[in-house]
Amino acid sequence: MFENQNLPQNQSANQPPSYAGSSVPQPTKPPVKKTGKISSAGILAAIVLVLVVLGGGGYFVYLQFFAPKSAPVNINQNTNQALPTPPVTLIEAITNLIGAPIASANDFAAYNEPAVNVAPAVAAYQVAADLSNIENKDSFNLSDPAKNLLSQNGFVVTPGYSQEFFSIYESNRYAFVPNFITTDSILHNYHLAFDFLLRTLETDKL
């Protein structure tokens, strides 16, 4: 066991030795560099602020110029008196503001139903149970269930092979068979025209 006899008087054996005129080098911290870039939190806060300002400004403009103005209510007035109707649409509000009409597609293809004064003149009839009062019953190959439905309801629908209504009407015209024209045949033609228009628009224009 050895004992260090060269320690200074004010230094114990448990303390690390110190050296005069020298110091232990300490690790230096890197300097903080300012890059000038805005953090993602700052960008998000700026976006939220811009949205709040735009929303508040838009709402203020709507209240000042476009919102319907309701007339003040007079408690002494007659409750049965009709109040003026404020504009209910934004188009009407803008029209009243600028004093000029605005083009709108609200009335596009408006349908005005014409008055029809027609008195039905076909006498009522009843189909016989044996179909004896049907003149062209032999022109159709009807099954027994179809014949029963025809005698009960006055008409019957059977499967066919035609793809379009007009082909049935045309063949009946040449065979001198009366046509029973339904509204779905007309709507089907409108659907075909719209389908062709949409297909041509998407293919040639878009």
C-alpha positions as CSV (number, residue, x, y, z in Angstrom):
1,M,0.0,0.0,0.0
2,F,1.4,3.3,-1.1
3,E,0.5,6.8,-0.1
4,N,1.0,9.8,-2.2
5,Q,3.1,12.3,-0.3
6,N,3.1,15.0,-2.9
7,L,-0.5,16.1,-2.6
8,P,-1.1,19.8,-1.8
9,Q,-2.3,20.6,1.6
10,N,-5.7,21.8,0.6
11,Q,-6.4,18.7,-1.5
12,S,-7.4,15.3,-0.2
13,A,-6.6,11.9,-1.6
14,N,-10.2,11.4,-2.8
15,Q,-10.2,14.5,-5.0
16,P,-8.8,14.4,-8.6
17,P,-5.6,16.2,-9.0
18,S,-5.6,19.7,-10.4
19,Y,-2.9,21.1,-12.5
20,A,-1.9,24.7,-12.3
21,G,-2.1,26.7,-15.5
22,S,-4.1,24.0,-17.3
23,S,-7.8,22.9,-17.5
24,V,-9.5,19.8,-18.8
25,P,-11.1,20.7,-22.2
26,Q,-14.9,20.6,-22.1
27,P,-17.1,19.6,-25.1
28,T,-18.5,22.6,-26.8
29,K,-22.2,22.9,-27.9
30,P,-22.8,23.5,-31.6
31,P,-24.2,27.0,-32.2
32,V,-27.9,27.3,-33.0
33,K,-28.3,28.2,-36.6
34,K,-31.3,30.3,-37.8
35,T,-32.4,29.0,-41.2
36,G,-35.2,31.5,-41.7
37,K,-37.7,28.7,-42.5
38,I,-41.2,28.6,-40.9
39,S,-42.1,25.5,-39.0
40,S,-45.1,23.4,-40.0
41,A,-47.0,24.6,-36.9
42,G,-46.5,28.2,-38.0
43,I,-47.8,27.4,-41.5
44,L,-50.8,25.7,-40.1
45,A,-51.6,28.6,-37.8
46,A,-51.3,31.0,-40.8
47,I,-53.7,28.9,-42.9
48,V,-56.2,28.8,-40.1
49,L,-55.9,32.6,-39.6
50,V,-56.5,33.2,-43.3
51,L,-59.5,30.9,-43.4
52,V,-61.0,32.6,-40.4
53,V,-60.5,36.1,-41.9
54,L,-62.0,35.0,-45.3
55,G,-64.9,33.2,-43.7
56,G,-65.7,36.2,-41.4
57,G,-65.4,38.7,-44.3
58,G,-67.6,36.6,-46.6
59,Y,-70.2,36.2,-43.9
60,F,-70.2,40.0,-43.3
61,V,-70.6,40.7,-47.0
62,Y,-73.5,38.2,-47.2
63,L,-75.2,39.9,-44.3
64,Q,-74.7,43.3,-45.7
65,F,-75.7,42.8,-49.3
66,F,-77.3,39.4,-49.9
67,A,-79.1,38.3,-46.8
68,P,-82.9,38.8,-46.9
69,K,-84.0,41.8,-44.9
70,S,-87.0,41.2,-42.8
71,A,-89.3,44.2,-42.0
72,P,-89.5,45.3,-38.4
73,V,-92.5,43.9,-36.6
74,N,-94.9,46.4,-35.2
75,I,-96.8,45.0,-32.2
76,N,-99.6,47.4,-32.8
77,Q,-100.3,46.3,-36.4
78,N,-103.0,44.0,-37.4
79,T,-101.9,40.4,-37.1
80,N,-104.0,39.4,-40.1
81,Q,-102.1,41.8,-42.4
82,A,-99.8,39.9,-44.7
83,L,-96.1,40.8,-44.4
84,P,-94.0,41.5,-47.5
85,T,-92.3,38.4,-48.7
86,P,-88.5,38.9,-48.8
87,P,-86.4,37.4,-51.6
88,V,-85.8,33.8,-50.9
89,T,-83.0,33.0,-53.3
90,L,-79.6,34.5,-53.9
91,I,-80.4,35.2,-57.5
92,E,-83.3,37.4,-56.5
93,A,-81.2,39.2,-53.9
94,I,-78.5,40.0,-56.5
95,T,-81.1,41.1,-59.0
96,N,-82.6,43.5,-56.5
97,L,-79.1,44.8,-55.6
98,I,-77.9,45.6,-59.1
99,G,-81.3,46.4,-60.6
100,A,-80.9,44.1,-63.6
101,P,-82.1,40.6,-64.3
102,I,-79.6,37.7,-64.2
103,A,-79.6,34.9,-66.6
104,S,-80.6,31.7,-65.0
105,A,-81.3,28.1,-66.1
106,N,-84.2,27.6,-63.6
107,D,-86.8,27.9,-66.3
108,F,-85.0,25.7,-68.9
109,A,-87.3,23.3,-70.7
110,A,-90.3,24.3,-68.7
111,Y,-93.3,22.1,-69.4
112,N,-96.7,23.7,-69.6
113,E,-99.3,21.1,-69.7
114,P,-102.0,21.9,-72.2
115,A,-105.7,21.7,-71.4
116,V,-107.3,18.5,-72.8
117,N,-111.0,18.3,-73.2
118,V,-111.7,14.8,-74.5
119,A,-114.8,12.8,-73.7
120,P,-114.1,9.0,-73.9
121,A,-116.4,7.6,-76.6
122,V,-115.4,3.9,-76.5
123,A,-118.2,1.8,-75.2
124,A,-117.5,-0.5,-72.3
125,Y,-116.9,-4.1,-73.1
126,Q,-116.3,-7.4,-71.4
127,V,-114.1,-10.2,-72.8
128,A,-116.0,-13.5,-72.9
129,A,-114.6,-16.3,-70.9
130,D,-114.0,-18.4,-74.1
131,L,-112.7,-15.4,-76.0
132,S,-115.5,-15.8,-78.5
133,N,-115.9,-12.0,-78.9
134,I,-112.2,-11.4,-79.9
135,E,-111.9,-11.3,-83.6
136,N,-108.1,-11.9,-84.1
137,K,-107.5,-14.3,-81.2
138,D,-106.3,-16.9,-83.7
139,S,-103.4,-14.6,-84.8
140,F,-101.7,-15.1,-81.4
141,N,-100.4,-18.3,-79.9
142,L,-101.6,-17.9,-76.3
143,S,-101.2,-20.4,-73.6
144,D,-104.1,-21.4,-71.4
145,P,-102.9,-19.2,-68.4
146,A,-102.6,-16.3,-70.9
147,K,-106.1,-16.8,-72.2
148,N,-107.5,-16.8,-68.6
149,L,-105.7,-13.5,-67.8
150,L,-107.0,-12.0,-71.1
151,S,-110.6,-12.9,-70.2
152,Q,-110.2,-11.6,-66.6
153,N,-108.3,-8.4,-67.2
154,G,-109.1,-7.5,-70.8
155,F,-105.4,-7.6,-71.7
156,V,-102.4,-9.9,-71.3
157,V,-98.7,-9.4,-71.6
158,T,-96.6,-12.2,-73.1
159,P,-92.8,-12.4,-73.7
160,G,-91.6,-11.1,-77.0
161,Y,-88.4,-11.0,-79.1
162,S,-88.3,-7.4,-80.3
163,Q,-85.6,-5.1,-79.0
164,E,-87.4,-1.9,-79.6
165,F,-91.1,-0.7,-79.4
166,F,-91.2,0.7,-82.9
167,S,-90.5,-2.7,-84.5
168,I,-93.6,-4.1,-82.9
169,Y,-95.7,-1.2,-84.0
170,E,-94.4,-1.5,-87.5
171,S,-95.1,-5.2,-87.8
172,N,-98.5,-4.7,-86.4
173,R,-99.2,-2.0,-88.9
174,Y,-98.5,-4.3,-91.8
175,A,-100.5,-7.2,-90.2
176,F,-103.5,-4.9,-89.5
177,V,-103.2,-5.6,-85.7
178,P,-104.2,-2.7,-83.4
179,N,-101.4,-1.3,-81.3
180,F,-101.8,-0.6,-77.6
181,I,-99.3,2.3,-77.2
182,T,-98.1,2.9,-73.6
183,T,-96.2,5.9,-72.2
184,D,-93.1,3.9,-71.5
185,S,-92.5,3.5,-75.2
186,I,-92.3,7.3,-75.6
187,L,-90.0,7.6,-72.5
188,H,-87.8,4.9,-73.9
189,N,-87.2,7.0,-77.1
190,Y,-86.2,10.0,-74.9
191,H,-83.8,7.8,-73.0
192,L,-82.2,6.6,-76.3
193,A,-81.8,10.2,-77.4
194,F,-80.2,11.2,-74.1
195,D,-77.9,8.2,-74.1
196,F,-76.7,9.0,-77.6
197,L,-76.2,12.7,-76.7
198,L,-74.2,11.8,-73.5
199,R,-72.1,9.2,-75.3
200,T,-71.3,11.6,-78.2
201,L,-70.4,14.4,-75.7
202,E,-68.1,12.3,-73.7
203,T,-66.4,10.8,-76.7
204,D,-66.0,13.8,-79.0
205,K,-66.0,16.8,-76.7
206,L,-64.5,15.9,-73.3
